[in-house]
C-alpha cells in the first residue's frame, strides 16, 4: 500500500500448530508419566521402531549407548524404567550424542531422566547414552513413545532389559502395561439437521440468526436437546477442516470444555478436548460421548453426539446445569490436526444454560468494546482528520473571514482536530478496558496505536503554544506541526491495516484491503487535484516585466472561480469519505 513518501507492508501472523503432540519443540514434560501424547487417538499396535543397547549388563556409574531406530518419525520420548515397576518414575539420566535432534527433559524432578525430539523434522535414528545411577534397581527396561504423525503413534514401545551382574534372572510380571481403551462407535447421519424445533424443544445458536441448516449451506448451527439425564448435541456448518464449540466461564479462551469435529480423509472424528489458555486444545478421551454420528455434503460438515448433563469424576467436562458463554469456531485441519481458527469465534452475548428453557439465540464475532474501538478510529482517521488537513492546507484564502475571533478556516480546522483527538483517546482506552491490560497477541497494531496517541497529544500541546503569526519561531512551529501530523496520519493508516486482520475485529476480506487502498488513493488523489489547482490559480497572477513596467492581471473573476472549484472538490471528497466510512461501519456492525 503506497502513500506519499511511505510504503506500507501489511503484517499477518498465522499461528500454526505443530503435528507432534502439539509440541514441535519436544517440550513434552507433561507426558512423562504415562508417555501418552495428548492427541486423543488410539495408539497403534505392532511398532515399527525398536530400541537397542550397547550391552546387556551394567553397574552403577556405567554409561550405555541406547539407539532408537526405525522408519521416519517426527517425535519421540525415551525413558528408562524399573523393569519390575514400569509405572514407576524414570531411572537414571541420559547424555546426548547429537543435541540437534534430541534434548533432555526433567521428569519426576529427575534432571535429564528422559529424551525427546527438538523439532518435527523426520528422523530415522536417535542415539544417546544412559547413565546408571548409584541406586539403580536390578533390572532396567527402556521404553519409547514414537510419533510418525499426529494420528499415528506408538506408546511405550518395549526395549531390551538390562540387568546388574550376579542378580536373579528377570521374570516378566503378569501385567505390565494396561490395555488402551477402545473408542466408542461412530455412525453416519442419514439426513440433515433442521431448525424446526429451535426455541421449542431445542436450545439453538445460529449464525446468521434464524438460518436453517437444512436449507442454507452457509448456516452455522449448534443445538442442544435435553432428555432426562443427557443432552443431544448437533453441530453444522461449512468447513474444510473442523468445527468446534466450547463452554466457557468468561469471554476468554482458557480452562474451557470444548468439543471438536475434525475432517480427515473424508471422515469426521468427534473429539472432546479442553483449552488451557490461548494455546492448542488438548484432546481428551471420547468415553463420555455416546451416539456419535456425522455427515459430509456439499462442503457442509455435520456431527452429533450425546453426553450426560453431569459427569462426576470426569476431568475437564463441565456440569451442564450451569450457565456458560458458548464459543463457536472453525478452521483448517491437516492430517487430523487442527490449526488456529480462521476468524474470531462466534461468542454468545451472555451466559446461557443449554439444559434450561429452550431458546433461539445468536452471537457475535467481535465484542462491543472492540467494535466501538474500530468504529471510532475509522471516524477519526478516515473523516475528521482528513477533512481538517485539507481545510488547513487549501482553504485559508477561501474562508478567511473572522468567525468568533479567528479565521473561519482555522475554527473549522481546530474543531475537526479536537474531535479527532477526543475520538482517538476514547478509542485508545477501550482495548485496555476490554483486555484488562496490554494485549501481547495483537502484533504491531497496539504499538502503532500508542505512537498515534502520543503524536495526537503532542499535536494538541504544540497547538496550544503556537507562536504569533510574525514570531521568528512560527516557521519552526509550522514545520513541526506539519511533520507530526503527517506522521500520525501515515502511522494511523498502517495501524488500521493491521487492526482489520486481528481476530477481535476481523473484517471480511479481501474487500477490506481494497477499500482501505481505495480510501488512501481517494485522499491522495484529492490532495493532488487541489495542489495542481492551487498552482494553476497562482499562475493567474503574472508580473510582466516589459520596459520595467509591471502589469498586474485582474484576478477577481479567476479567484471566485477557483474558490468555487475548491468548495466543489471538498464537497465531493466529503461524500466519498462518508461512503468509505459507511462501508467499514456497516461491516463492523454485522460482525
Buried (B, 14 or more C-beta within 10 A) or exposed (E): BEBEEBEBEEEEEEEEBBBBBBBBEBBBBEBBBEBBBBBBBBBBEEBBBBBEBBEEEBEEEBEBBBBBBBEEBBBBBBBBBBBBBBEEBBBBBBEBBEEEBBBBBBBBEBEBBBBBBBBBEEBEEBBBBBBBBEEBBBBBBBBBBBBBBBBBBBBBBBBBBBBBEEEEEBEEEEEBEEEEEEBBEBEEBEEBBBBEBBBEEBBBBBBEEEBBBBEBEEBBBBBBBBEEEBBBBBBBBBBEBBBBBBBBBEBBBEBBBBBBBBBBEEEBBBBBBBBBEEEBBBBBBBEBBBBBBBBBEEEBBBBBBBBBBBBEEBEBBBBBEEBBBBBBBBBBBBEBBBBBBBBBBBBBEEBBBBBBEBBBBBBBBBBEBBBBBBBBBBBBBBBBBBBBBBBBBBBBBBBEEEEEEEBBBBBBBBEBBBBBBBBBBBBBEBBBEBBEEEBEEBBEBBEBBBBBBEBBEBBBEBBEEEEEEEEEEEEEBEEBBEEBBBBBBBBBBBBBBBBBBBBBBBBEEEEBBEBBBBBBEBBEEBBEBBEEBBEEBEEBEEEEEEEEEEEEEEEEEBBEEBBEBBEEBBEEBBEBBEEBBEBBBEBBEEB
